[in-house]
Amino acid sequence: MIDPRTLREDPDAVRASQRARGEDEGVVDKLLSLDTKRRSAIASADKLRAEQKSLGKLVGKSKGEEREALLTKGKELSAQVKAAEAEQTSASEEFEALHRLVPNLVHLDVPEGGEDDYVVLKTVGEPPKFDFTPRDHLELMEGLKAVDMERGAKVSGSRFYFLTGIGAQLQLGLLNMAVAQAVENGFIPMITPSLVRPEIMAGTGFLGAHASEVYSLRDDDLYLVGTSEVPLAGFHADEILDLKEGPMRYAGWSSCYRREAGSYGKDTRGIIRVHQFDKVEMFVYAKPEDAEAEHARLLDWEEQMLAKIEVPYRIIDTAAGDLGTSASRKYDSEAWIPTQEAYRELTSTSNCTTFQARRLGIRYRDENGKPQTVATLNGTLATTRWIVAILENHQQEDGSVRVPEALRPFIGGKEILSPVR
C-alpha cells in the first residue's frame, strides 16, 4: 500500500500517479474522506475508553447510592464504547479496502503512456545477419529433439510442453548459471514453495488488476505462484529485519504458473508464452533510501547474464500505464528474436519501494532503533524463455546451434548442438 502520510500530506502526488497510470484519480478524495472518518472514529473510541477507565477507578472508591449511579453510568459508557469500537472497525476496514486498490506511486522519471510508450535506454549488439532463411525456435527445438509440444498438450492441455534431452539440459544449465552468478554476488540461493496463502499473494499485489492471471486451488485456499518474488516477499512477513550491513539479497529458483488470460492467439507457437516455466529471480530487502541504487545493481546483474548468452538486447524504461500494481519503476531487458524481427522481453527488474512491505508488515530499525518499512525489489536472472533467444540467434544453416561460451560448462562442455537425425 502507499504510505498514508503521503496521501494526507501530498495528495496531488497520488493524483498525478493515478493519472500517469490511467487510473481513477477520484479515488484520492474518497480515501481522504475515509481517512478523516477513520481517524475521527479512532479518536472518539480512545476518548470513551479513557472515560471508562477513569470511571472504573471512581467506582472502586465509591459506596452506596454514588456507587450505584456510577455503575449505571458505567453501563451506558460500556455501550457507547462498544458502538464506538464497531464504528472504528467499520471505518478502518472501509479505508483499508479502498487503500489496497491504489497501486504504488509512479517514479517521477517514468515515461507517461501505455504499453507502447516505453523509452529505450540502451541497445547492445547488432541483430545477426543470416545468409539462409532462419528457423524459429520451435523448428530448431524439434530438430534437436529438445521439446515435445504434442505430448505436453496430450498430458496437460494447450501451452504445456515437455523439455526433452538437450532442451532439459539447456534449461537446467541456464538456471544453474544464474544461481552461480547470484551466489558470486552475495545472494542467498533459495528453492521456494510453489503454493502460497492468499494474504501473501495479496500482499505482493498480484490479486488486484492481474488476479485473472493467477491459478488458485479453492479447496485448499492456496495460490500457485507466477514468480518466486511472491514466496520470497512472504519469507520475512511480519518481521523486523537487520539491515545494518546493507540489503538482504535472495535468489529464488521456482516453477512458475500463469493462466495467460486474455492472451489467446498471441505467441501460441512454441514456448514463448506458456502456462508453466522455470525461473531464477533476485529479490532484495533494502532501506528505502538505498532502493534506487539497488535497482541499478539488479539491472547490471541482469545485463551480465545477457552478455553470457551473447544475444543482442535492449533496455527499456516501462511506461506508467504498463507498470504492475506494486512497481514504482520497471526496466525490461528485451532480446532480439530473428524470426519475429522484434525485441522480446527476457528479464525485468522492478523497484516496489515500500508498497509490498507495508502490506506484509516487513520493517527494519533505523539509526534511532525505530521500526520503519523496508523497500523491496526484484529482478529476473534467467527463465525458460531464454532458450528461444539462444537458439534463434546462434543457429546455423544445417539446424545446429552454437552454444555461447559461458553456458558450455553448465551443459557438459557442448560447443555445438546438432540436429538428431
Residue pairs with C-beta under 8 A, 6 or more apart in sequence:
1 99
1 100
1 102
1 355
1 358
1 359
2 14
2 99
2 102
2 104
2 105
2 355
2 358
3 354
3 358
3 373
4 35
4 99
6 13
6 14
6 105
7 14
7 28
7 31
7 32
7 35
8 32
8 35
11 28
11 29
11 32
13 105
14 25
14 28
14 102
14 105
15 25
15 28
16 106
17 103
17 104
17 105
17 106
17 320
18 24
18 25
18 27
18 28
18 102
19 25
20 106
20 110
20 112
20 320
20 321
21 103
21 106
21 320
21 321
21 323
22 114
22 320
22 321
23 102
23 103
27 98
27 101
27 102
30 98
31 95
31 98
31 99
31 102
34 91
34 94
34 95
34 98
35 95
37 91
37 94
37 95
38 88
38 91
38 92
38 94
38 95
40 91
41 84
41 87
41 88
41 90
41 91
41 92
42 88
42 91
42 92
44 84
44 87
44 88
45 81
45 84
45 85
45 87
45 88
48 77
48 80
48 81
48 84
49 81
51 77
52 74
52 77
52 78
52 81
55 70
55 73
55 74
55 77
56 74
58 70
59 67
59 70
59 71
59 74
62 70
100 202
100 208
100 359
101 208
103 205
103 208
103 209
103 323
103 324
103 325
103 326
104 205
104 323
104 325
104 326
104 327
104 328
104 352
104 353
104 355
105 328
105 353
106 320
106 323
106 328
106 329
107 328
107 329
107 351
109 317
109 329
110 317
110 318
110 319
110 320
110 323
110 328
110 329
111 117
111 118
111 119
111 317
111 318
111 319
111 320
112 319
112 320
112 321
113 319
113 320
113 321
114 319
114 321
114 322
115 319
115 321
115 322
116 319
117 319
117 321
117 322
118 316
118 317
118 318
118 319
118 322
118 332
119 316
119 317
119 319
120 314
120 315
120 316
121 314
121 315
121 316
121 317
121 331
122 314
122 315
123 312
123 313
123 314
123 315
124 303
124 306
124 307
124 312
124 313
124 314
124 315
125 311
125 312
125 313
125 336
126 312
127 312
127 336
127 338
128 312
128 336
128 338
128 393
130 338
130 395
130 397
131 397
132 397
134 338
134 339
134 392
134 395
135 143
135 339
135 392
135 395
135 399
136 269
136 270
136 339
136 340
136 392
137 270
137 271
137 272
137 337
137 339
137 387
137 388
137 391
137 392
138 147
138 149
138 269
138 270
138 271
139 399
140 146
140 391
140 392
140 395
140 399
140 401
141 147
141 167
141 270
141 271
141 387
141 391
143 399
143 419
143 420
144 165
144 166
144 167
144 399
144 401
144 417
144 418
144 419
144 420
145 164
145 165
145 166
145 167
145 420
146 163
146 164
146 165
146 166
146 167
146 168
146 170
146 387
146 417
147 161
147 162
147 163
147 164
147 167
147 270
147 271
148 161
148 162
148 164
149 161
149 270
151 162
152 160
152 161
152 162
153 160
153 161
155 162
156 275
157 275
158 268
159 260
159 268
159 273
159 274
159 275
160 274
160 275
160 276
161 271
161 274
163 170
163 171
163 384
165 420
166 411
166 414
166 417
167 387
169 411
169 412
170 387
170 390
170 411
171 278
171 384
171 387
172 410
172 411
173 407
173 410
173 411
174 309
174 382
174 386
174 387
174 390
174 407
174 410
175 253
175 278
175 279
175 280
175 382
176 410
177 305
177 308
177 382
177 406
177 407
177 410
178 251
178 280
178 305
178 381
178 382
179 189
179 251
179 253
179 280
179 381
180 410
181 301
181 304
181 305
181 308
181 381
182 189
182 249
182 251
182 280
182 282
182 301
182 381
183 189
183 251
185 249
185 301
186 249
187 249
187 250
187 251
187 282
188 249
188 250
188 251
189 250
189 251
189 253
190 228
190 232
190 235
190 250
190 251
190 252
190 253
191 252
191 253
191 254
192 225
192 228
192 231
192 232
192 252
192 253
192 254
193 225
193 231
194 224
194 225
194 254
194 255
194 257
195 217
195 220
195 222
195 223
195 224
195 225
196 222
196 223
196 225
196 230
196 231
196 234
197 221
197 222
197 223
197 234
198 207
198 221
198 222
198 223
199 237
200 230
200 231
200 233
200 234
200 237
200 360
201 207
201 214
201 223
201 225
201 230
202 359
203 233
203 234
203 237
203 356
203 359
203 360
204 229
204 230
204 233
204 234
204 326
204 356
204 359
204 360
205 324
205 325
205 326
205 352
205 355
205 356
205 359
206 213
206 214
206 223
206 226
206 230
206 325
207 214
207 223
208 325
209 325
210 324
210 325
212 259
212 261
212 262
213 226
213 258
213 259
213 260
213 261
214 223
214 224
214 226
214 258
214 259
215 223
215 224
215 257
215 258
215 259
216 222
216 223
216 224
217 223
217 224
224 257
225 231
225 254
225 256
225 257
226 256
226 257
226 258
227 254
227 256
227 279
227 281
227 378
228 252
228 253
228 254
228 256
228 279
228 280
228 281
228 283
229 252
229 281
229 283
229 378
231 252
231 254
232 250
232 252
232 281
232 283
232 378
233 283
233 356
233 357
233 360
233 362
233 376
234 360
235 250
236 248
236 285
236 360
236 362
237 360
237 361
237 362
238 360
238 361
238 362
239 361
239 362
239 363
240 363
240 364
240 365
240 371
241 248
241 285
241 362
241 363
241 364
241 374
242 364
242 365
243 285
243 286
243 287
243 364
243 374
246 286
246 290
247 284
247 285
247 286
247 287
247 290
247 294
248 284
248 285
248 286
249 282
249 283
249 284
250 282
250 283
250 284
251 280
251 281
251 282
251 283
251 381
252 280
252 281
252 283
253 278
253 279
253 280
254 278
254 279
254 281
255 276
255 277
255 278
256 276
256 277
256 278
256 279
256 383
257 275
257 276
258 275
259 275
260 273
260 274
260 275
263 273
266 273
267 273
270 388
271 277
271 384
271 385
271 387
271 388
272 344
272 385
272 388
274 384
277 383
277 384
277 385
278 383
278 384
279 380
279 382
279 383
279 384
280 380
280 381
280 382
280 383
281 378
281 379
281 380
281 381
282 298
282 301
282 349
282 377
282 378
282 379
282 380
282 381
283 376
283 377
283 378
284 294
284 298
284 376
284 377
284 378
285 357
285 362
285 364
285 374
285 375
285 376
286 294
286 374
286 375
286 376
286 377
287 364
287 372
287 374
287 375
288 353
288 354
288 372
288 373
288 374
288 375
290 375
291 351
291 353
291 375
291 377
292 351
294 351
294 375
294 377
295 329
295 331
295 349
295 350
295 351
295 377
298 349
298 377
298 378
298 379
299 315
299 331
299 333
299 349
299 379
301 379
301 381
302 333
302 347
302 349
302 379
302 380
302 381
303 315
303 333
305 347
305 381
305 382
306 313
306 333
306 335
306 346
306 347
308 404
308 406
308 407
309 386
309 389
309 390
309 404
309 406
309 407
310 393
310 394
310 404
310 405
310 406
311 335
311 336
311 389
311 390
311 393
312 335
312 336
312 393
313 333
313 334
313 335
313 336
313 343
313 346
314 333
314 334
314 343
315 331
315 332
315 333
315 334
316 331
316 332
316 334
317 329
317 331
318 327
318 329
318 330
318 331
318 332
318 348
323 329
323 330
323 350
324 330
324 350
326 350
326 352
326 355
326 356
327 350
327 351
327 352
328 350
328 351
328 352
328 353
328 355
329 350
329 351
330 348
330 349
330 350
330 351
331 348
331 349
332 345
332 347
332 348
333 345
333 346
333 347
333 348
334 343
334 344
334 345
334 346
335 343
335 344
335 346
335 386
335 389
335 393
336 342
336 343
336 389
336 393
337 343
337 344
337 388
337 389
337 392
338 392
338 393
339 392
344 385
344 388
344 389
346 380
346 383
346 385
346 386
346 389
347 379
347 380
347 381
347 382
347 383
348 379
348 380
349 377
349 378
349 379
349 380
350 377
350 378
350 379
351 375
351 377
352 375
352 376
352 377
352 378
353 375
353 376
354 373
354 374
354 375
354 376
355 376
356 362
356 376
357 363
357 373
357 374
357 375
357 376
358 373
362 373
362 374
362 376
363 371
363 372
363 373
363 374
364 371
364 372
364 374
365 371
365 372
366 372
390 401
390 404
390 407
391 401
394 401
394 402
394 403
394 404
395 401
396 402
396 416
398 419
399 419
400 416
400 417
400 418
400 419
401 416
401 417
402 415
402 416
403 411
403 414
403 415
403 416
403 417
408 414
408 415
